[in-house]
């Protein structure tokens, strides 16, 4: 039984699907990441910053995509050409791929992404919600 099955919660089936999807993909801890809230100076809402530790990845091996309301970050390290000539005695730094997905609320905007010292930084803006009040005219049938 879901919280969204209440007769007073109408039209939230998409939100329930997103929560279910987020709970299934939250298990993998790679790459590690931080999420920070950054208060805006101009009072136009606040901002969020996602920082992922992507040491060893170059810019062309990373991809940041916004698809509908999902922010998808993928990384795939290519073969550098020296793999066949190297003879590892121990290999603790694995070349592994990843896909990290964040579900964004309606109205969230991606401001930009940058790479700094092995950290991928993605800034999001959440505009101040507008409070709309509207009277609905009742017509006679």
N, C-alpha and C positions, 0 to 999 in steps of 0.2 A: 504494500500500500504506500503510495507516494504522497508527499505533502501537497503536490500539485493536483491531486485527484479531488480536492475539495470543490464543491459546486460554486464557491465564491472566487475561485482562482481560474479565470477563463483566459484561454489563449497562451498558456505558459508551457504547452507541450514541447515547443522548440527549446526552451530553457531547460526543461527536464532532460532532453536529449543531449544538450551540450554538457550538463553536469555529469551525465552518465559517461560520455566520451572522455571528459577530463579525468574522471576517477580511474578509468581503465588505462590511460596513458601516463599516469603520474608515477609509475613504479621505477623507471630507469633514472638513475642519479647522474648520468653522464650526458653532457658536460655539466659541472656544477654551475649554479647561477645565483644571482641576487636580484631581488626586486625592491626598489626604493620608491618612496613617495617624496616628490620634490614640490614644495609649495611655490606657486607662481608669484612673481613680484607684482604683476599688474591686476591681480584679483580676478582673472578670467578662468578660474578653476585651478586644478592642480595638475601636475604632471607625474608620470611614472617613468622609471628607468629600469630596464632589464639589462643586467651585465652577465655575460656568459664567459667562462674561462675556456678559451679556445687556443691555448698555446700549441704551436706546431702547425697550425692551419694558416695558409696564406689567404689573401682576399679572394682569389679566384677559386678557392676550394670551399668557400662559404656562400650560402644563398639565404637571403631574407625575403620572404614572400608574404603578402597579405592577400588571403583568399576568403572572400566574404567576411566573416567576423573572426577568422583565425589567423594569427601570426605564426608562420611556420619558418623555423630556422633549421637549415640542414648544413651538414659539413661532411665532405668526402675527400679524404686525402688520396691523391694520385700516387702512382709509382714514380719516384724521383729518378729512375734510371740507374741508380747505384745499388739498388736492392740485391741484384744478382751478383754483384762484385763484393758485397759486404759479407763478412763471416762473423755473425754475432755470437759472443760467448754467453751473453745474457741480454734479453730484449724485454725491458720493463716499460718502455715507451711504445705502446702499440699504436699503429695507424688504424684508427677505428672511425667508422662513420657514425653519424648521429642525426636524429630528427627530433626536434623539440617543438611542441605546439602549445601556444597560449590562446585561449579563447578570450576575445575582447568584447566588452560591452558595447551596445549600440552607441555611436557617437564618439568612440575612441579613435583618435587619429595618430598615425605613425609620423613623428616629426622628422626622424632620420636615424641613420646607423653609422657608427664609426668604429674603427679598430685602433686600440691603443695598448701597447705593451702586452700583447697576447690576450686582451680582453675585448670582446665584441660588445659594444654599448648601443642599445636601442632606446631611443626616447619616444615616449607616448604622451599625448596631450588629451586630457579629459576636460572638454569645455564645461562651463557652468551650466547646469540644466535650467531650461526655461520652464517657469511655472505657468502653464496655460489653463485658464478657466474658460469654459464654453457652455453656454446655456443651449439646451436642446429643445426645440419647439415641438410641442405635442400637437399632433393633428388628429382630427376626428375621422374615424374610418367610415 
